[in-house]
Amino acid sequence: MNDLSLFIQRFQELSGEYFAIPAGFTASTFLRRLALAEDLSPLVIGRGAPGDLAEVLTGAAEIIADFSVPDPDPMRNAAQVASRAKAGITGVDAIISETGTLALYSKVSGDRVLSLIPPVHIVLLDGAPIYRSLEEFLADADPRETIQFISGPSRTADIEKMLVLGVHGPLRVIAMGGSPGDA
């Protein structure tokens, strides 16, 4: 089993959803289809989104903020903006296959809130390095950066051992990338 296949298996075991971008689609055109099919409007875009995404999504979803470009209004509150969105779209800095985990450096103020506040977090895997283990990733990680580890939707269990998804983070986490056979 290759590392991408292992990541997908583990990620899905943790209630994450994986969509392989079909041949003939770009990430942007596939996101347009997903936004229309699942009514993911309005949405916010973060670092790592394709440069043509806002244009391709025209007519399919309202974009209430695009944090992938330098923000001309540094006083804008990213959390307030993200709280009005149905989905946040970000890239990812690394994939850890053994644990089904995504690693996202908090390089830009909007990245963290886009992955935590909207009910759906869509993660684009394009170009992210795949590490077999957490130890392997941490050996390469920048110790000066804050790293957010994402392993599916947020979850908690109460005293009665009842698992609840989406309590303090997204209800759904969707990862999009290539087909496991392409890896």
Phi, psi and omega in degrees: 000128179283169185296323179293317178299318179295316177303311182301314180301310182293319180298317178291327176299334180262020178073013172282155178247138179239130175240119172280130180287119184295154175304140180091353178249148166263170176302320181295315181291326177290322176296324177300313180299316180295317180299319179290315184294327186247011179049061183265034179251137002277163180220166178236146183246137179242188180300139178097355178283148178301145182299333182266006187299313182301317180294315182294328182280352180306127180086347180257327182204143175279129176259113183271345174197145177236097181275005178280346177249154179304133184278119178288347180243087184294347180272354181296137181270108183299325181294320178296318180296312182296331181291345178267356185264149172275333183213147172242136182244125177224165168272193178213152183265338179197156178238131178246109191289317185299331183251358182065038187246144174252139178247127182232115175288139179271067183281330184238143186303326183285336187304311185295314182290329179292334180269350184246325190271311180297151181296338179235129174246120178255125184245124179265122187270353187312119175082356181286135177292146178254125176252142180290319186226164176297320179300318179297316178297311183298332177296331180261346187293148177279113184292348180275350183261149170276132182243131175257126178258128184238121178231068181086187181295158177296148181209151176210159176234132180278186184299336179271009178066029178268117181283130179233130179263149171077021183286314183230048179168193184293147176283330179228140171236122181245123174257137181233133179192203182284173177284141180304330179290343179280342186285000000 
